[in-house]
């Protein structure tokens, strides 16, 4: 399958790599600043995290792909 699937076309976080970018930025020690740089607030992040979590629950291969991206 696609190593970087686009699951939410037309959104700021359309691809898995977009979500990984947010997750890595959140680990920077300044999560609010990281979100602001990406044009997001905590409410938007929460919605995005919920949507991606639901997709990963439906398709466990997404979690595997995400783990590989996070490690890379």
PDB file of N, CA, C and O in Angstrom:
ATOM      1  N   UNK A   1       0.804  -1.204   0.000  1.00  0.00           N
ATOM      2  CA  UNK A   1       0.000   0.000   0.000  1.00  0.00           C
ATOM      3  C   UNK A   1       0.837   1.252   0.000  1.00  0.00           C
ATOM      4  O   UNK A   1       2.067   1.205   0.002  1.00  0.00           O
ATOM      5  N   UNK A   2       0.158   2.356  -0.003  1.00  0.00           N
ATOM      6  CA  UNK A   2       0.781   3.677  -0.004  1.00  0.00           C
ATOM      7  C   UNK A   2       1.509   3.901   1.324  1.00  0.00           C
ATOM      8  O   UNK A   2       0.889   3.803   2.383  1.00  0.00           O
ATOM      9  N   UNK A   3       2.824   4.203   1.288  1.00  0.00           N
ATOM     10  CA  UNK A   3       3.544   4.439   2.539  1.00  0.00           C
ATOM     11  C   UNK A   3       3.143   5.751   3.224  1.00  0.00           C
ATOM     12  O   UNK A   3       3.408   5.934   4.412  1.00  0.00           O
ATOM     13  N   UNK A   4       2.510   6.655   2.485  1.00  0.00           N
ATOM     14  CA  UNK A   4       2.083   7.940   3.037  1.00  0.00           C
ATOM     15  C   UNK A   4       0.669   8.257   2.540  1.00  0.00           C
ATOM     16  O   UNK A   4       0.479   9.166   1.731  1.00  0.00           O
ATOM     17  N   UNK A   5      -0.318   7.501   3.028  1.00  0.00           N
ATOM     18  CA  UNK A   5      -1.677   7.670   2.499  1.00  0.00           C
ATOM     19  C   UNK A   5      -2.285   9.032   2.814  1.00  0.00           C
ATOM     20  O   UNK A   5      -2.041   9.619   3.868  1.00  0.00           O
ATOM     21  N   UNK A   6      -3.084   9.512   1.868  1.00  0.00           N
ATOM     22  CA  UNK A   6      -3.845  10.745   2.050  1.00  0.00           C
ATOM     23  C   UNK A   6      -5.260  10.338   2.446  1.00  0.00           C
ATOM     24  O   UNK A   6      -6.020   9.831   1.621  1.00  0.00           O
ATOM     25  N   UNK A   7      -5.609  10.562   3.706  1.00  0.00           N
ATOM     26  CA  UNK A   7      -6.895  10.125   4.219  1.00  0.00           C
ATOM     27  C   UNK A   7      -7.889  11.260   4.417  1.00  0.00           C
ATOM     28  O   UNK A   7      -9.095  11.026   4.498  1.00  0.00           O
ATOM     29  N   UNK A   8      -7.390  12.483   4.493  1.00  0.00           N
ATOM     30  CA  UNK A   8      -8.264  13.632   4.716  1.00  0.00           C
ATOM     31  C   UNK A   8      -7.948  14.724   3.684  1.00  0.00           C
ATOM     32  O   UNK A   8      -7.427  15.781   4.043  1.00  0.00           O
ATOM     33  N   UNK A   9      -8.259  14.474   2.414  1.00  0.00           N
ATOM     34  CA  UNK A   9      -7.947  15.445   1.362  1.00  0.00           C
ATOM     35  C   UNK A   9      -8.526  16.827   1.662  1.00  0.00           C
ATOM     36  O   UNK A   9      -9.642  16.958   2.166  1.00  0.00           O
ATOM     37  N   UNK A  10      -7.745  17.843   1.340  1.00  0.00           N
ATOM     38  CA  UNK A  10      -8.199  19.214   1.503  1.00  0.00           C
ATOM     39  C   UNK A  10      -8.046  19.769   2.915  1.00  0.00           C
ATOM     40  O   UNK A  10      -8.465  20.895   3.181  1.00  0.00           O
ATOM     41  N   UNK A  11      -7.451  18.993   3.826  1.00  0.00           N
ATOM     42  CA  UNK A  11      -7.237  19.480   5.186  1.00  0.00           C
ATOM     43  C   UNK A  11      -5.747  19.743   5.415  1.00  0.00           C
ATOM     44  O   UNK A  11      -4.908  19.358   4.600  1.00  0.00           O
ATOM     45  N   UNK A  12      -5.429  20.399   6.528  1.00  0.00           N
ATOM     46  CA  UNK A  12      -4.031  20.687   6.862  1.00  0.00           C
ATOM     47  C   UNK A  12      -3.247  19.422   7.163  1.00  0.00           C
ATOM     48  O   UNK A  12      -2.022  19.393   7.042  1.00  0.00           O
ATOM     49  N   UNK A  13      -3.962  18.380   7.555  1.00  0.00           N
ATOM     50  CA  UNK A  13      -3.309  17.136   7.961  1.00  0.00           C
ATOM     51  C   UNK A  13      -3.891  16.005   7.107  1.00  0.00           C
ATOM     52  O   UNK A  13      -4.487  15.057   7.618  1.00  0.00           O
ATOM     53  N   UNK A  14      -3.700  16.136   5.806  1.00  0.00           N
ATOM     54  CA  UNK A  14      -4.304  15.204   4.858  1.00  0.00           C
ATOM     55  C   UNK A  14      -3.582  13.857   4.826  1.00  0.00           C
ATOM     56  O   UNK A  14      -4.214  12.810   4.688  1.00  0.00           O
ATOM     57  N   UNK A  15      -2.260  13.894   4.953  1.00  0.00           N
ATOM     58  CA  UNK A  15      -1.440  12.684   4.814  1.00  0.00           C
ATOM     59  C   UNK A  15      -0.896  12.229   6.165  1.00  0.00           C
ATOM     60  O   UNK A  15      -0.796  13.007   7.113  1.00  0.00           O
ATOM     61  N   UNK A  16      -0.551  10.960   6.219  1.00  0.00           N
ATOM     62  CA  UNK A  16       0.043  10.411   7.427  1.00  0.00           C
ATOM     63  C   UNK A  16       1.307  11.181   7.804  1.00  0.00           C
ATOM     64  O   UNK A  16       1.544  11.429   8.986  1.00  0.00           O
ATOM     65  N   UNK A  17       2.118  11.561   6.824  1.00  0.00           N
ATOM     66  CA  UNK A  17       3.344  12.314   7.112  1.00  0.00           C
ATOM     67  C   UNK A  17       3.028  13.659   7.764  1.00  0.00           C
ATOM     68  O   UNK A  17       3.818  14.151   8.570  1.00  0.00           O
ATOM     69  N   UNK A  18       1.888  14.260   7.429  1.00  0.00           N
ATOM     70  CA  UNK A  18       1.477  15.513   8.061  1.00  0.00           C
ATOM     71  C   UNK A  18       1.200  15.291   9.547  1.00  0.00           C
ATOM     72  O   UNK A  18       1.584  16.101  10.391  1.00  0.00           O
ATOM     73  N   UNK A  19       0.529  14.184   9.850  1.00  0.00           N
ATOM     74  CA  UNK A  19       0.219  13.863  11.246  1.00  0.00           C
ATOM     75  C   UNK A  19       1.493  13.549  12.022  1.00  0.00           C
ATOM     76  O   UNK A  19       1.644  13.954  13.174  1.00  0.00           O
ATOM     77  N   UNK A  20       2.400  12.830  11.389  1.00  0.00           N
ATOM     78  CA  UNK A  20       3.684  12.512  12.039  1.00  0.00           C
ATOM     79  C   UNK A  20       4.459  13.803  12.320  1.00  0.00           C
ATOM     80  O   UNK A  20       5.089  13.934  13.370  1.00  0.00           O
ATOM     81  N   UNK A  21       4.414  14.740  11.397  1.00  0.00           N
ATOM     82  CA  UNK A  21       5.097  16.024  11.602  1.00  0.00           C
ATOM     83  C   UNK A  21       4.565  16.711  12.863  1.00  0.00           C
ATOM     84  O   UNK A  21       5.338  17.259  13.649  1.00  0.00           O
ATOM     85  N   UNK A  22       3.253  16.680  13.049  1.00  0.00           N
ATOM     86  CA  UNK A  22       2.647  17.277  14.240  1.00  0.00           C
ATOM     87  C   UNK A  22       3.097  16.531  15.495  1.00  0.00           C
ATOM     88  O   UNK A  22       3.471  17.147  16.493  1.00  0.00           O
ATOM     89  N   UNK A  23       3.057  15.209  15.434  1.00  0.00           N
ATOM     90  CA  UNK A  23       3.425  14.411  16.602  1.00  0.00           C
ATOM     91  C   UNK A  23       4.883  14.653  17.002  1.00  0.00           C
ATOM     92  O   UNK A  23       5.193  14.764  18.188  1.00  0.00           O
ATOM     93  N   UNK A  24       5.763  14.734  16.024  1.00  0.00           N
ATOM     94  CA  UNK A  24       7.175  15.017  16.322  1.00  0.00           C
ATOM     95  C   UNK A  24       7.332  16.427  16.894  1.00  0.00           C
ATOM     96  O   UNK A  24       8.108  16.638  17.825  1.00  0.00           O
ATOM     97  N   UNK A  25       6.605  17.376  16.344  1.00  0.00           N
ATOM     98  CA  UNK A  25       6.684  18.752  16.833  1.00  0.00           C
ATOM     99  C   UNK A  25       6.179  18.841  18.268  1.00  0.00           C
ATOM    100  O   UNK A  25       6.705  19.618  19.066  1.00  0.00           O
ATOM    101  N   UNK A  26       5.174  18.059  18.594  1.00  0.00           N
ATOM    102  CA  UNK A  26       4.604  18.074  19.948  1.00  0.00           C
ATOM    103  C   UNK A  26       5.614  17.558  20.977  1.00  0.00           C
ATOM    104  O   UNK A  26       5.509  17.878  22.161  1.00  0.00           O
ATOM    105  N   UNK A  27       6.581  16.767  20.534  1.00  0.00           N
ATOM    106  CA  UNK A  27       7.595  16.217  21.429  1.00  0.00           C
ATOM    107  C   UNK A  27       8.750  17.196  21.661  1.00  0.00           C
ATOM    108  O   UNK A  27       9.712  16.866  22.355  1.00  0.00           O
ATOM    109  N   UNK A  28       8.660  18.381  21.091  1.00  0.00           N
ATOM    110  CA  UNK A  28       9.760  19.349  21.132  1.00  0.00           C
ATOM    111  C   UNK A  28       9.955  19.985  22.499  1.00  0.00           C
ATOM    112  O   UNK A  28      10.965  20.651  22.730  1.00  0.00           O
ATOM    113  N   UNK A  29       9.013  19.795  23.402  1.00  0.00           N
ATOM    114  CA  UNK A  29       9.099  20.454  24.699  1.00  0.00           C
ATOM    115  C   UNK A  29       8.242  21.708  24.759  1.00  0.00           C
ATOM    116  O   UNK A  29       8.012  22.248  25.841  1.00  0.00           O
ATOM    117  N   UNK A  30       7.771  22.174  23.619  1.00  0.00           N
ATOM    118  CA  UNK A  30       6.882  23.334  23.556  1.00  0.00           C
ATOM    119  C   UNK A  30       5.713  22.989  22.636  1.00  0.00           C
ATOM    120  O   UNK A  30       5.627  23.504  21.522  1.00  0.00           O
ATOM    121  N   UNK A  31       4.809  22.116  23.100  1.00  0.00           N
ATOM    122  CA  UNK A  31       3.744  21.660  22.201  1.00  0.00           C
ATOM    123  C   UNK A  31       2.845  22.777  21.685  1.00  0.00           C
ATOM    124  O   UNK A  31       2.445  22.750  20.521  1.00  0.00           O
ATOM    125  N   UNK A  32       2.522  23.746  22.513  1.00  0.00           N
ATOM    126  CA  UNK A  32       1.649  24.833  22.059  1.00  0.00           C
ATOM    127  C   UNK A  32       2.335  25.660  20.982  1.00  0.00           C
ATOM    128  O   UNK A  32       1.706  26.046  19.997  1.00  0.00           O
ATOM    129  N   UNK A  33       3.615  25.934  21.164  1.00  0.00           N
ATOM    130  CA  UNK A  33       4.379  26.667  20.158  1.00  0.00           C
ATOM    131  C   UNK A  33       4.473  25.885  18.856  1.00  0.00           C
ATOM    132  O   UNK A  33       4.378  26.450  17.767  1.00  0.00           O
ATOM    133  N   UNK A  34       4.662  24.577  18.988  1.00  0.00           N
ATOM    134  CA  UNK A  34       4.750  23.726  17.805  1.00  0.00           C
ATOM    135  C   UNK A  34       3.438  23.753  17.034  1.00  0.00           C
ATOM    136  O   UNK A  34       3.439  23.852  15.807  1.00  0.00           O
ATOM    137  N   UNK A  35       2.325  23.666  17.744  1.00  0.00           N
ATOM    138  CA  UNK A  35       1.016  23.722  17.084  1.00  0.00           C
ATOM    139  C   UNK A  35       0.809  25.068  16.412  1.00  0.00           C
ATOM    140  O   UNK A  35       0.319  25.136  15.284  1.00  0.00           O
ATOM    141  N   UNK A  36       1.183  26.145  17.106  1.00  0.00           N
ATOM    142  CA  UNK A  36       1.006  27.484  16.548  1.00  0.00           C
ATOM    143  C   UNK A  36       1.778  27.637  15.237  1.00  0.00           C
ATOM    144  O   UNK A  36       1.280  28.242  14.287  1.00  0.00           O
ATOM    145  N   UNK A  37       2.999  27.086  15.189  1.00  0.00           N
ATOM    146  CA  UNK A  37       3.801  27.166  13.959  1.00  0.00           C
ATOM    147  C   UNK A  37       3.114  26.456  12.805  1.00  0.00           C
ATOM    148  O   UNK A  37       3.299  26.819  11.644  1.00  0.00           O
ATOM    149  N   UNK A  38       2.323  25.445  13.129  1.00  0.00           N
ATOM    150  CA  UNK A  38       1.606  24.694  12.101  1.00  0.00           C
ATOM    151  C   UNK A  38       0.219  25.271  11.830  1.00  0.00           C
ATOM    152  O   UNK A  38      -0.538  24.725  11.027  1.00  0.00           O
ATOM    153  N   UNK A  39      -0.111  26.372  12.499  1.00  0.00           N
ATOM    154  CA  UNK A  39      -1.399  27.012  12.294  1.00  0.00           C
ATOM    155  C   UNK A  39      -2.548  26.308  12.994  1.00  0.00           C
ATOM    156  O   UNK A  39      -3.695  26.395  12.558  1.00  0.00           O
ATOM    157  N   UNK A  40      -2.236  25.604  14.089  1.00  0.00           N
ATOM    158  CA  UNK A  40      -3.254  24.849  14.819  1.00  0.00           C
ATOM    159  C   UNK A  40      -3.323  25.310  16.261  1.00  0.00           C
ATOM    160  O   UNK A  40      -2.354  25.844  16.801  1.00  0.00           O
ATOM    161  N   UNK A  41      -4.481  25.101  16.885  1.00  0.00           N
ATOM    162  CA  UNK A  41      -4.609  25.308  18.322  1.00  0.00           C
ATOM    163  C   UNK A  41      -4.944  23.955  18.956  1.00  0.00           C
ATOM    164  O   UNK A  41      -5.075  22.957  18.248  1.00  0.00           O
ATOM    165  N   UNK A  42      -5.080  23.915  20.264  1.00  0.00           N
ATOM    166  CA  UNK A  42      -5.304  22.642  20.940  1.00  0.00           C
ATOM    167  C   UNK A  42      -6.633  21.996  20.524  1.00  0.00           C
ATOM    168  O   UNK A  42      -6.724  20.773  20.425  1.00  0.00           O
ATOM    169  N   UNK A  43      -7.645  22.808  20.285  1.00  0.00           N
ATOM    170  CA  UNK A  43      -8.928  22.270  19.834  1.00  0.00           C
ATOM    171  C   UNK A  43      -8.804  21.588  18.476  1.00  0.00           C
ATOM    172  O   UNK A  43      -9.328  20.493  18.271  1.00  0.00           O
ATOM    173  N   UNK A  44      -8.110  22.242  17.556  1.00  0.00           N
ATOM    174  CA  UNK A  44      -7.915  21.659  16.224  1.00  0.00           C
ATOM    175  C   UNK A  44      -7.068  20.393  16.323  1.00  0.00           C
ATOM    176  O   UNK A  44      -7.344  19.397  15.656  1.00  0.00           O
ATOM    177  N   UNK A  45      -6.040  20.443  17.159  1.00  0.00           N
ATOM    178  CA  UNK A  45      -5.187  19.268  17.335  1.00  0.00           C
ATOM    179  C   UNK A  45      -5.999  18.097  17.897  1.00  0.00           C
ATOM    180  O   UNK A  45      -5.855  16.965  17.436  1.00  0.00           O
ATOM    181  N   UNK A  46      -6.839  18.362  18.875  1.00  0.00           N
ATOM    182  CA  UNK A  46      -7.643  17.301  19.480  1.00  0.00           C
ATOM    183  C   UNK A  46      -8.543  16.628  18.445  1.00  0.00           C
ATOM    184  O   UNK A  46      -8.680  15.405  18.433  1.00  0.00           O
ATOM    185  N   UNK A  47      -9.148  17.427  17.588  1.00  0.00           N
ATOM    186  CA  UNK A  47     -10.013  16.892  16.532  1.00  0.00           C
ATOM    187  C   UNK A  47      -9.197  16.033  15.566  1.00  0.00           C
ATOM    188  O   UNK A  47      -9.611  14.937  15.191  1.00  0.00           O
ATOM    189  N   UNK A  48      -8.046  16.542  15.176  1.00  0.00           N
ATOM    190  CA  UNK A  48      -7.179  15.823  14.243  1.00  0.00           C
ATOM    191  C   UNK A  48      -6.716  14.503  14.866  1.00  0.00           C
ATOM    192  O   UNK A  48      -6.746  13.462  14.210  1.00  0.00           O
ATOM    193  N   UNK A  49      -6.292  14.545  16.122  1.00  0.00           N
ATOM    194  CA  UNK A  49      -5.819  13.339  16.800  1.00  0.00           C
ATOM    195  C   UNK A  49      -6.930  12.299  16.886  1.00  0.00           C
ATOM    196  O   UNK A  49      -6.682  11.107  16.709  1.00  0.00           O
ATOM    197  N   UNK A  50      -8.146  12.747  17.156  1.00  0.00           N
ATOM    198  CA  UNK A  50      -9.274  11.822  17.240  1.00  0.00           C
ATOM    199  C   UNK A  50      -9.539  11.179  15.876  1.00  0.00           C
ATOM    200  O   UNK A  50      -9.753   9.970  15.788  1.00  0.00           O
ATOM    201  N   UNK A  51      -9.526  11.986  14.820  1.00  0.00           N
ATOM    202  CA  UNK A  51      -9.779  11.462  13.478  1.00  0.00           C
ATOM    203  C   UNK A  51      -8.722  10.431  13.078  1.00  0.00           C
ATOM    204  O   UNK A  51      -9.053   9.362  12.566  1.00  0.00           O
ATOM    205  N   UNK A  52      -7.450  10.756  13.315  1.00  0.00           N
ATOM    206  CA  UNK A  52      -6.382   9.826  12.958  1.00  0.00           C
ATOM    207  C   UNK A  52      -6.440   8.573  13.825  1.00  0.00           C
ATOM    208  O   UNK A  52      -6.181   7.470  13.343  1.00  0.00           O
ATOM    209  N   UNK A  53      -6.778   8.738  15.099  1.00  0.00           N
ATOM    210  CA  UNK A  53      -6.918   7.584  15.986  1.00  0.00           C
ATOM    211  C   UNK A  53      -8.000   6.633  15.492  1.00  0.00           C
ATOM    212  O   UNK A  53      -7.828   5.414  15.524  1.00  0.00           O
ATOM    213  N   UNK A  54      -9.110   7.192  15.036  1.00  0.00           N
ATOM    214  CA  UNK A  54     -10.196   6.367  14.502  1.00  0.00           C
ATOM    215  C   UNK A  54      -9.763   5.631  13.239  1.00  0.00           C
ATOM    216  O   UNK A  54     -10.107   4.465  13.040  1.00  0.00           O
ATOM    217  N   UNK A  55      -9.012   6.314  12.396  1.00  0.00           N
ATOM    218  CA  UNK A  55      -8.536   5.677  11.166  1.00  0.00           C
ATOM    219  C   UNK A  55      -7.570   4.542  11.484  1.00  0.00           C
ATOM    220  O   UNK A  55      -7.609   3.490  10.846  1.00  0.00           O
ATOM    221  N   UNK A  56      -6.701   4.756  12.475  1.00  0.00           N
ATOM    222  CA  UNK A  56      -5.744   3.716  12.843  1.00  0.00           C
ATOM    223  C   UNK A  56      -6.450   2.521  13.494  1.00  0.00           C
ATOM    224  O   UNK A  56      -6.008   1.381  13.351  1.00  0.00           O
ATOM    225  N   UNK A  57      -7.535   2.784  14.200  1.00  0.00           N
ATOM    226  CA  UNK A  57      -8.307   1.692  14.787  1.00  0.00           C
ATOM    227  C   UNK A  57      -8.947   0.838  13.697  1.00  0.00           C
ATOM    228  O   UNK A  57      -9.056  -0.380  13.840  1.00  0.00           O
ATOM    229  N   UNK A  58      -9.367   1.475  12.613  1.00  0.00           N
ATOM    230  CA  UNK A  58      -9.977   0.749  11.490  1.00  0.00           C
ATOM    231  C   UNK A  58      -8.929   0.015  10.660  1.00  0.00           C
ATOM    232  O   UNK A  58      -9.192  -1.061  10.122  1.00  0.00           O
ATOM    233  N   UNK A  59      -7.740   0.605  10.561  1.00  0.00           N
ATOM    234  CA  UNK A  59      -6.683   0.060   9.700  1.00  0.00           C
ATOM    235  C   UNK A  59      -5.365   0.023  10.478  1.00  0.00           C
ATOM    236  O   UNK A  59      -4.610   0.995  10.469  1.00  0.00           O
ATOM    237  N   UNK A  60      -5.093  -1.092  11.145  1.00  0.00           N
ATOM    238  CA  UNK A  60      -3.880  -1.190  11.969  1.00  0.00           C
ATOM    239  C   UNK A  60      -2.571  -0.986  11.196  1.00  0.00           C
ATOM    240  O   UNK A  60      -1.542  -0.682  11.800  1.00  0.00           O
ATOM    241  N   UNK A  61      -2.597  -1.149   9.875  1.00  0.00           N
ATOM    242  CA  UNK A  61      -1.367  -0.925   9.115  1.00  0.00           C
ATOM    243  C   UNK A  61      -0.948   0.548   9.182  1.00  0.00           C
ATOM    244  O   UNK A  61       0.232   0.862   9.026  1.00  0.00           O
ATOM    245  N   UNK A  62      -1.901   1.445   9.412  1.00  0.00           N
ATOM    246  CA  UNK A  62      -1.558   2.862   9.560  1.00  0.00           C
ATOM    247  C   UNK A  62      -0.661   3.084  10.776  1.00  0.00           C
ATOM    248  O   UNK A  62       0.284   3.870  10.722  1.00  0.00           O
ATOM    249  N   UNK A  63      -0.961   2.391  11.867  1.00  0.00           N
ATOM    250  CA  UNK A  63      -0.148   2.533  13.075  1.00  0.00           C
ATOM    251  C   UNK A  63       1.276   2.040  12.825  1.00  0.00           C
ATOM    252  O   UNK A  63       2.236   2.623  13.329  1.00  0.00           O
ATOM    253  N   UNK A  64       1.409   0.978  12.055  1.00  0.00           N
ATOM    254  CA  UNK A  64       2.733   0.449  11.721  1.00  0.00           C
ATOM    255  C   UNK A  64       3.487   1.474  10.872  1.00  0.00           C
ATOM    256  O   UNK A  64       4.660   1.751  11.123  1.00  0.00           O
ATOM    257  N   UNK A  65       2.816   2.029   9.880  1.00  0.00           N
ATOM    258  CA  UNK A  65       3.438   3.040   9.016  1.00  0.00           C
ATOM    259  C   UNK A  65       3.845   4.265   9.833  1.00  0.00           C
ATOM    260  O   UNK A  65       4.918   4.832   9.630  1.00  0.00           O
ATOM    261  N   UNK A  66       2.968   4.666  10.764  1.00  0.00           N
ATOM    262  CA  UNK A  66       3.267   5.820  11.597  1.00  0.00           C
ATOM    263  C   UNK A  66       4.486   5.553  12.475  1.00  0.00           C
ATOM    264  O   UNK A  66       5.346   6.422  12.619  1.00  0.00           O
ATOM    265  N   UNK A  67       4.567   4.369  13.057  1.00  0.00           N
ATOM    266  CA  UNK A  67       5.715   4.025  13.901  1.00  0.00           C
ATOM    267  C   UNK A  67       7.013   4.097  13.115  1.00  0.00           C
ATOM    268  O   UNK A  67       8.027   4.566  13.631  1.00  0.00           O
ATOM    269  N   UNK A  68       6.990   3.637  11.873  1.00  0.00           N
ATOM    270  CA  UNK A  68       8.188   3.708  11.028  1.00  0.00           C
ATOM    271  C   UNK A  68       8.573   5.157  10.758  1.00  0.00           C
ATOM    272  O   UNK A  68       9.751   5.511  10.801  1.00  0.00           O
ATOM    273  N   UNK A  69       7.575   5.994  10.479  1.00  0.00           N
ATOM    274  CA  UNK A  69       7.846   7.416  10.219  1.00  0.00           C
ATOM    275  C   UNK A  69       8.366   8.126  11.476  1.00  0.00           C
ATOM    276  O   UNK A  69       9.270   8.958  11.397  1.00  0.00           O
ATOM    277  N   UNK A  70       7.795   7.794  12.614  1.00  0.00           N
ATOM    278  CA  UNK A  70       8.219   8.422  13.865  1.00  0.00           C
ATOM    279  C   UNK A  70       9.664   8.059  14.192  1.00  0.00           C
ATOM    280  O   UNK A  70      10.406   8.875  14.740  1.00  0.00           O
ATOM    281  N   UNK A  71      10.056   6.841  13.857  1.00  0.00           N
ATOM    282  CA  UNK A  71      11.422   6.387  14.137  1.00  0.00           C
ATOM    283  C   UNK A  71      12.434   6.963  13.142  1.00  0.00           C
ATOM    284  O   UNK A  71      13.630   7.031  13.426  1.00  0.00           O
ATOM    285  N   UNK A  72      11.939   7.375  11.976  1.00  0.00           N
ATOM    286  CA  UNK A  72      12.822   7.842  10.912  1.00  0.00           C
ATOM    287  C   UNK A  72      13.297   9.257  11.082  1.00  0.00           C
ATOM    288  O   UNK A  72      14.047   9.761  10.246  1.00  0.00           O
TER     289      UNK A  72
END
